[in-house]
Amino acid sequence: MNKKSDVTILGGGLAGLSLALQLRQSSPAASITVLEKRAHPVPEAAHKVGESTVEVAAHYFGNVLGLKDHIQQQQLPKLGLRFFFPAGDNSRIQDRLELGGKRYAPVPSYQLDRGRFENHLADECLSNGIDFCHQTKIEKVEITKSGDHCVKFSQNQLPGQINSKWIVDASGRRAFLKRQLGLSKTSPHVCNAAWFRFSKQIKIDDWCNDARWSAGHDGKTARWYSTNHLMGRGYWVWMIPLSSGSTSMGIVAAEEFHSISDFNSMGKAVDWLERFEPQCADAVKSHLDHVQDFRAIKNYSVESKQVFSKQRWGITGEAGFFHDPFYSPGSDFIAFSNSFLTDLIRRDLNGKGFRIRAIAYDKIYKKFFYGTSTAYLDQYQIFGNPTVMPVKILWDYLVYWSITGFIFMQGQMCHQRMYLRNMTKLSRLGKMNHFMQDFFRQWHRATEGIPASGCIDISQIPLIREMNQRLLDDMNHGQFANRFGDNLLQLETLGNEIVANSGIDVQVPFQQSAKPSVRQNAFETIFASVNGTNDPVTEERDAALI
Ligand SMILES: Cc1cc2nc3c(=O)[nH]c(=O)nc-3n(C[C@H](O)[C@H](O)[C@H](O)COP(=O)(O)OP(=O)(O)OC[C@H]3O[C@@H](n4cnc5c(N)ncnc54)[C@H](O)[C@@H]3O)c2cc1C
């Protein structure tokens, strides 16, 4: 069987199928083929990880690809990210400092059942004239300098070949092109994960029956709609609800603190949870007859020397880069690389120049990746610190909403001139974020072991709500540039306030701004919470002690 195509996509998972749909929108006449080895439809629930989305991915799937109806009707809304920090032996959830919202954020995000979602993506591909070939195993890829690439595959035991102008590797960890072209890079971020799904809803809301703790979390604002993170030194545990009625759970830990050999089977994972997260262990043990799968992965962070080439090939999704699932950024980076690739391929198919852009986009994508990595690299040591982590998490959100999230949601990702105009601002933002991530480690060393309790309702923090809301603003180029400048000043001001409130004696290398559009004392309530002065439960307990 011999085929020809303008674009051949290797692998029909999340990255490959969504790229095919995006290409179809931008190049309606292009012939697009996706080769996927698995049989479709794939099973719901126990399929893949990558279930929790944040703003960029939700916007990409919902608005850019136009899948909002499916997402709103067939998937679950997400009540943001939610974190519980350690308290004592972690046997009482109500004693743990909680960071999360009681209201939904202005920009929606969702929990995706990956099996259900990939089945829908595949159906959309087929109904949009994309040649989606399932049960088709890629055997060999030949890349040529001229762009007449060839892929050899087998389908129903029969060999086949497809020649195409563009090849995009979306084969996930199989990473055809990265391996073949010698582009693999070892990541310095050494972390592991194990995950399992239950054919049951496991609700964190059931872990405490104190009415004060449950207040404000009724119906759709119940805590289980969030991606819940149970935090500890060097690790976190996730709980994600799926629309198929299942619950996804995972243990993620830096090897330096928790060896993967301590939780790489269901039995060991239960033992590990009993030690570090006893309430979660109880929930797991009482649902063991509902376990649907178990998987573990060592060193999940992957990097690549290059992802886009002027020789008409590209890499998207986990076939290229993946750093860390902590803030659920995997699908965001799929949105970024797919958008860059769509622009390059559209230009080429329309006879426009794409080669210089391929080089530029490759650099920008890597800059975004490495910029984002600083939020995770060497930071697992802080994860159990209830003084530093709430502030760091909100800082990381604001950086995301000020740079990559802002650029993508404002439709500026592929505007080369925007990068040229804002080069100085981007570099200042990058340096500032590096400084702050270093500072968080320093602050952690000074505060490790100090307990905190209570609840920080992030939906009540005006700056957090405003910055999230502003992602949706309709802006022209001038307004975009002004807002970008304001974002920078806001972060610099906040950085100064965080350092000043920490009591750590360090010189901050950037200035506070007095511009009226920049909020002052934006984290006052958080400092009050982590210092225990803003929390009725703590105050009551302290009063009892006196
Ligand atoms: C522990 C962990 C938790 C995560 N949690 C999140 C999260 O909450 N949110 C988030 O956004 N991201 C998360 N991610 C990242 C997310 O899982 C990935 O971004 C996403 O799954 C990558 O999609 P992909 O399409 O690149 O790869 P895949 O979904 O793996 O798709 C690759 C496809 O290629 C096919 N393939 C491979 N070899 C061949 C072959 N020889 N022939 C034909 N086809 C082939 C495979 O069958 C597969 O379908 C997480 C990652 C990890 C490790």
The ligand as an SDF file (V2000), in Angstrom:
LIG
                    3D

 53 58  0  0  0  0  0  0  0  0999 V2000
    2.8930   11.4230   35.5120 C   0  0  0  0  0  0  0  0  0  0  0  0
    2.3830   12.3660   34.4670 C   0  0  0  0  0  0  0  0  0  0  0  0
    1.2280   13.1040   34.7070 C   0  0  0  0  0  0  0  0  0  0  0  0
    0.7640   14.0080   33.7460 C   0  0  0  0  0  0  0  0  0  0  0  0
   -0.3280   14.7830   34.0120 N   0  0  0  0  0  0  0  0  0  0  0  0
   -0.7090   15.7310   33.1180 C   0  0  0  0  0  0  0  0  0  0  0  0
   -1.8230   16.5740   33.3770 C   0  0  0  0  0  0  0  0  0  0  0  0
   -2.4860   16.4620   34.3960 O   0  0  0  0  0  0  0  0  0  0  0  0
   -2.1510   17.4960   32.4400 N   0  0  0  0  0  0  0  0  0  0  0  0
   -1.4530   17.6390   31.2710 C   0  0  0  0  0  0  0  0  0  0  0  0
   -1.7830   18.5100   30.4720 O   0  0  0  0  0  0  0  0  0  0  0  0
   -0.4250   16.8150   30.9880 N   0  0  0  0  0  0  0  0  0  0  0  0
   -0.0300   15.8900   31.8750 C   0  0  0  0  0  0  0  0  0  0  0  0
    0.9930   15.0490   31.5730 N   0  0  0  0  0  0  0  0  0  0  0  0
    1.5800   15.1410   30.2500 C   0  0  0  0  0  0  0  0  0  0  0  0
    0.7080   14.4170   29.2470 C   0  0  0  0  0  0  0  0  0  0  0  0
    0.5660   13.0810   29.6460 O   0  0  0  0  0  0  0  0  0  0  0  0
    1.3570   14.5140   27.8870 C   0  0  0  0  0  0  0  0  0  0  0  0
    1.5660   15.8800   27.5750 O   0  0  0  0  0  0  0  0  0  0  0  0
    0.5090   13.9300   26.7850 C   0  0  0  0  0  0  0  0  0  0  0  0
   -0.0360   12.7030   27.1220 O   0  0  0  0  0  0  0  0  0  0  0  0
    1.3850   13.7660   25.5810 C   0  0  0  0  0  0  0  0  0  0  0  0
    0.6010   13.4520   24.4860 O   0  0  0  0  0  0  0  0  0  0  0  0
    1.3000   12.9270   23.1840 P   0  0  0  0  0  0  0  0  0  0  0  0
    0.2530   12.9070   22.1510 O   0  0  0  0  0  0  0  0  0  0  0  0
    2.5570   13.6440   22.9540 O   0  0  0  0  0  0  0  0  0  0  0  0
    1.7360   11.4330   23.5450 O   0  0  0  0  0  0  0  0  0  0  0  0
    0.7750   10.1530   23.6430 P   0  0  0  0  0  0  0  0  0  0  0  0
   -0.5550   10.5170   24.1410 O   0  0  0  0  0  0  0  0  0  0  0  0
    1.5590    9.1190   24.3420 O   0  0  0  0  0  0  0  0  0  0  0  0
    0.5740    9.7660   22.1210 O   0  0  0  0  0  0  0  0  0  0  0  0
    1.5670    9.1440   21.3540 C   0  0  0  0  0  0  0  0  0  0  0  0
    0.8790    8.1780   20.4210 C   0  0  0  0  0  0  0  0  0  0  0  0
    1.8440    7.6110   19.5250 O   0  0  0  0  0  0  0  0  0  0  0  0
    1.4750    6.2760   19.2950 C   0  0  0  0  0  0  0  0  0  0  0  0
    2.6480    5.5030   18.8410 N   0  0  0  0  0  0  0  0  0  0  0  0
    3.7980    5.2630   19.5270 C   0  0  0  0  0  0  0  0  0  0  0  0
    4.6060    4.4540   18.7960 N   0  0  0  0  0  0  0  0  0  0  0  0
    3.9430    4.1950   17.6310 C   0  0  0  0  0  0  0  0  0  0  0  0
    4.2440    3.4120   16.4790 C   0  0  0  0  0  0  0  0  0  0  0  0
    5.3640    2.6850   16.3590 N   0  0  0  0  0  0  0  0  0  0  0  0
    3.3380    3.3900   15.4690 N   0  0  0  0  0  0  0  0  0  0  0  0
    2.1770    4.1030   15.5510 C   0  0  0  0  0  0  0  0  0  0  0  0
    1.8460    4.8380   16.6320 N   0  0  0  0  0  0  0  0  0  0  0  0
    2.7130    4.8820   17.6510 C   0  0  0  0  0  0  0  0  0  0  0  0
    0.9620    5.7930   20.6450 C   0  0  0  0  0  0  0  0  0  0  0  0
    0.1160    4.6680   20.5280 O   0  0  0  0  0  0  0  0  0  0  0  0
    0.2450    7.0120   21.1730 C   0  0  0  0  0  0  0  0  0  0  0  0
   -1.1560    6.9920   20.9620 O   0  0  0  0  0  0  0  0  0  0  0  0
    1.4550   14.1300   32.5130 C   0  0  0  0  0  0  0  0  0  0  0  0
    2.5970   13.3610   32.2640 C   0  0  0  0  0  0  0  0  0  0  0  0
    3.0620   12.4890   33.2310 C   0  0  0  0  0  0  0  0  0  0  0  0
    4.2950   11.6840   32.9480 C   0  0  0  0  0  0  0  0  0  0  0  0
  1  2  1  0
  2  3  1  0
  2 52  2  0
  3  4  2  0
  4  5  1  0
  4 50  1  0
  5  6  2  0
  6  7  1  0
  6 13  1  0
  7  8  2  0
  7  9  1  0
  9 10  1  0
 10 11  2  0
 10 12  1  0
 12 13  2  0
 13 14  1  0
 14 15  1  0
 14 50  1  0
 15 16  1  0
 16 17  1  0
 16 18  1  0
 18 19  1  0
 18 20  1  0
 20 21  1  0
 20 22  1  0
 22 23  1  0
 23 24  1  0
 24 25  2  0
 24 26  1  0
 24 27  1  0
 27 28  1  0
 28 29  2  0
 28 30  1  0
 28 31  1  0
 31 32  1  0
 32 33  1  0
 33 34  1  0
 33 48  1  0
 34 35  1  0
 35 36  1  0
 35 46  1  0
 36 37  1  0
 36 45  1  0
 37 38  2  0
 38 39  1  0
 39 40  1  0
 39 45  2  0
 40 41  1  0
 40 42  2  0
 42 43  1  0
 43 44  2  0
 44 45  1  0
 46 47  1  0
 46 48  1  0
 48 49  1  0
 50 51  2  0
 51 52  1  0
 52 53  1  0
M  END
$$$$
